[in-house]
């Protein structure tokens, strides 16, 4: 079993927490865009209150441990590993509760290159515990606006974890899939599940728009978020997102494996 101390050391050594790879410049840019309610950064959240730049910085300092000083404008961001550990415990608690009641669940990621393995392990464990891991809207087209213009993507599932693919030439069922922040994929998936008469997920697990889009529609949603993803933490502060775990979401895939073991153990789903 991975101890809390060992995981804390791993978080820092792998730069999942502590000094992370995300730059302060990137985070501040996202905070400004969020304060301006730019849809690219809201990623499905419709904030109830007005969030000024200073408000966003203060929230991210509280939830992640980044600097609360608006004058700190360059360098690397910092995530407090204690906040990551506390959020992972809450994350695992929600997963364990879903497993206990054998709830239908949905998993999706906008970071398939990095986080697919993490979610696949959760999907396997939840399925083994008797949960139905939903896979609606397989192959459905979704038009997503990117910095390169409008892209038509296709919904796919890799071992029951939803992703999108930009190219029709990519072979379904294979990695890697496309990086996206859009909430449109989860909206499409949830609409397809409803049209088919259910079941609907009682828990949505993922990142980016998968969490924010589902949470905004009233589904319980939990996920991982970097310091330049303020929407998940605002959603958590406003009660739309149940748990947002602060960590760097862009490190090498194997570095997330200790987190998988820790979460599954805490959720009593270790195999």
N, C-alpha and C positions, 0 to 999 in steps of 0.2 A: 504494500500500500504506500502511495506517495504521501509523505508528510507535508504539513503546511509549510514547514521550514524549507524542505527540499523544493517545493513548488515556488516559494518566494525567491529562492536562489536561482531557479531556472528562469523565472520571469525576467529577472534582472540580467542574467547572463545572455539570454536570447534576445534581449531588448524588446520583449513584449510589454514590459513595464520598466520603471526607472527612466533613464534617458532613452527615448525611442527614436525611430528613424523619421517620423513625421516632423516636418519643419514648423517652427512658429509662424513663419510667413504663410504657409498653407492653411494652418488653423485659423489665423486671423482673417484671411481672405474668406474662408467659409463662414466665420462669425459675422462678418460684414454683410455677406450675401444673405445669411439667415435673417439678420435684423431688417434687411430690405425685402424680406419675404420672396426671395428668388426661388422659384419652384425647383431649380436644379439642386438646391441645398435643403429645401423643406422635405423633399423625397417622400411626400405623401402625408406629412403632418400639416394640420390646419391649426396653428396656435390660437389658443383662446385669449391670450393676453398679448400686449405689445412687448416685444423683446428688443430692447435697444442693445447696441453693441456692448456696452458695459454690463448689461444684464446677462448677456450670453457668456461673456468672459467670466463673470462671477459664478455663474452656474457651472461652467466647465472646470473652474478651479475647485469648486465644492465636490463635483461628481468624479472628476478625473485626477485632480491634483496638479493641473497645469498652473502656470504663474497667473496670479490675479492682477498683475501690474500691466495696464494697457501700454505702458512705455517699453515693455519688453517685446521687441518686434522682430528679432532675428535669432537664429540658432535652432537647436533641437527642442522639441517639447518634452515634458516630463509627465509620466503617469505614476501616481502613488501605488506601489504594489499592494499596499494594505487595502486600498479601495478596490483593486482588481480581485483580490482574494474574497473580500466581503460580497462583491457582486457575483462571483462564481458560486459562492455558497447559496445565494438567493436563486441563481439560475438553476442550480442542481436541485434545489427544493421544489421548484415548479415542475421540473422534469420528473422528479420522483413522484410528485402528487399525480401527474398525468398518467404515469405508469401504474400507480396503485389503483386508479379507477378505470384503467384500460381505455383511456380517452382517445378518440381519433386525433391525429396530429398531422401537421404539414411542415415540411422543412424546405427552405429555399435559400440560395446564396447568390449574391452579386459578386462574390470573390471566389469563383471556382478554382482558380489557379492556386490559391493559398489555403482556402478553408474547406474545400469539398470533403477531404478526409475526416475532418472534425465532425461535420454534420452526418456523414455516412455512418460513422461509429455510433452516433446518437440514434440514428434511424434504425440501425440493426438492433441496438439494445432495447429500444422502445417496442419494436416489432416482436422481439423475443419475449417481452413482458406482456404481450397480448394486445398492444395498441394497434389500431389500423393506421398505417402510414399512407396518407392520401396522395394520389398522383393524377389529379384531374387535368384536363386541357392538354394532354400530351400532343405535341405537334402543332398546337394552335399558334397562329401568327400574332405578333404584337409589334406595333409601330412605335419605336422609341426615338425621341429626339436626343441626339448626341452632339458633341462639339463639332462633329464632322457632318452634321445634317441629320435628316430623318433616316433611320435604319429599320428595316423590317427584320425582326428576329423571330425565332421559333422556340417555343417552350419545349423543354426536354427534361427527362429525369435520369440521373445517374445514380443507380442503386437507391432509388426512391427519394433523392434530393433534387429539387427543382433548380434548373438553371435556364439561361437563354443562350441561343447560338445565333451569331450574326450571319453565318454563311450556310446556305442550304446544302453546300458541298460537304459540311462536316457530317460525319457518320453518326446517326442517333445512337445514344447509349455510350458514347465515348467522351473522354475529356478533350479539351479543357472547358469549352464554353466561353462566354463573354463576360467581361467586367461591366456591371451596371449598377447605378444607384436608383433606377426608376421604380416607382410603385406600381406601374402598369402591369408587370407580370403577375404579381400577387392578386391584383384586382381581377385580372382575367381568369386566374385559377379559381378564385373564390366564386366568381360569377358562374363559371362552368360547373362547379360542384353544386351550387344552388339550383341551376337549371336542370341538373340531372336528378334532383330530389335528395341530395345529400349522400352520405353524411357530410357535415361541415366540421372543420377542425375546432377542437376545444383549446388547442394550443398551437401557435405558430412560432417556429424557431428559425432564426436566420440572422440577416444583417441588412443594412441599407433599406431600400424600399420594401423588402419583404416584411420587415418588422413594422416600419412606420405605416405602410399602406394597410396592413392587416389591423394594426392597433387602432388606426383612425376609423376603421369600419366596425369597431367594437369587439374584435377578437382579442383574446389574451395573446400577447406577443412578447417574446423575449429574444435578446440577441447580443451580438458583439459589436463594439463601435470604437473607432479610433478618435483621436483628439480633434480631427477635422470633420467629424460627423456629429455636429451638435443636435441634429433633429432627434436622434434617439434619446438623448439626455433631456431635451425639452419635453419630448413625449412622456418620458418617465416622470418628470417634475409635474406635468399636468395630468397624470393618471391615464394616459393613452397607451403607453408602453409599460409593461409590468417590470421588466428588468433590463437594464442596459449595462453590459460588462465593458469597462474601459480597458482597452489593450491595443497594441499595434496590430492592425489587420493585414499587414503586408510583409511579414517575415516568411522564411521558408516553411513549407508545409510540415516537415517533420517536427518543427519546434512546437506545434500545437498538440502533439500526442500526449505529453504529460498532462495538459489541461483536460484532454479527453478522459484519461484514467482517473484524474481527480474528480471530475464532474460525475462520472458513472459510479465511482465509489461513494461519493456523497449522496447520490440519488438511490443508492442500494441496488444498482444495476450492473455491478461488475460481473464479468463472465469469466 
